[in-house]
Amino acid sequence: MPLPVPLGLYVHIPFCVRKCAYCDFNSYSGLGYLHDSYVAALCHEIERCSTLPGRDPVDTIYFGGGTPSLLPPESVLAILNACRGRFELVPQAEVTLEANPGTVEAESLAALFQAGVNRLSLGAQSMNDQELARLGRIHTAGQVREAMRDARQAGFTNTNLDLIYGLPGQRVPGWRRTLKAALELEPDHLSLYCLTLEDHTPLARQILRGAVPQPEPDVAAEMYELARELLRAEGFEHYELSNWARLPDTNAWDDRASQAQRQGSRCRHNLKYWTGQPYIGFGAGAHSFVSGVRTYNLSDPRQYIAAVDGGTTAMEGAVPIDSVEALAEAMILGLRLVEGLRWQDIRSRLGRDPRDKYAPELSELQALGLITLDDTSVRLTARGQLLGNQVFVRFLPDSASRSLA
Ligand code: SF4
């Protein structure tokens, strides 16, 4: 039976020129020799996908990584054609590709646009060359500027810049300069992430031995507040805890304005994750979520290629999401959206009203000034946005971890 809503597809490209000092993603340097066999395996996995029997409609495709822009545009086209062959790609589907500014040039961006990529997400991370060097990034701020200029010339009208704040040694005025420099490039969307120190990364080790200063959470909170203010003043809509979209031109709408128009520059693919919609992931370590079951692929690209080439499944595991987890996940992901979540949406999706299960948690969080709720919906307050993790922990199924710190 076809799904009630169009699917999103995620395509993982696990290759990078060099590992960044803070990176804990499923990405690898030194595996360039695998590019061709990996792309061939990806195309096979997509063509043979049996998660759903029919040619279900797809309205978003997201190439994430790793560094998808390391692939030649012909390979991206081959993967997109495999998606078009297996699924029904709807007109005006959003097709995003993550790009590292150190791996693109005018020609490759033009070829990617021609291939059907219509949203470019540039991993800028900072507009300060010293910070970029400390993070182990392979590019400079100048290359971010060039990549944005080349992207516009190639035809991209939907661009995102990723930035990281809360870096070791970073102060609020420096963050303001990075934000201002990013805004000068007129992106349509900004994703701002607070640095998370992952164990076993080179940056965590440098901090542990005192070679690099500790990140300061209070300073990071000030940076977040600054971003909220500055981006509001610049005409951006804060729609998810870490994401801002340029406000749509509502004058151009009439009653028939499409859902895509109404979402403006919001990332339609990532909205699927936050609103519990189905998606299928392809490639090493990619996750899928269809009909209440989460599955994940083998994460090592060599094992992934061997499995697909050998005609077996690349899936490493499947986890059915029970009703308790589904409700917890709906709360945690839905509260990431600034507009929050509507009780009615959760009732129609999961057949339960979160207020029946979480009444004590909701009243306590409300009393603490972290959420605001009414008969229609619940959302984080401005203070709750700063302390999101303290809210989310209340909904985790494991009650042992639920007391507020
Ligand atoms: S480019 Fe991205 S995925 Fe690759 S190492 Fe750096 S942070 Fe990790």
Boltz pocket constraint, residues with backbone or C-beta under 6 A from the ligand:
constraints:
  - pocket:
      binder: B
      contacts: [[A, 15], [A, 16], [A, 17], [A, 18], [A, 19], [A, 20], [A, 23], [A, 24], [A, 25], [A, 27], [A, 65], [A, 66], [A, 67], [A, 100], [A, 123]]
      max_distance: 6.0
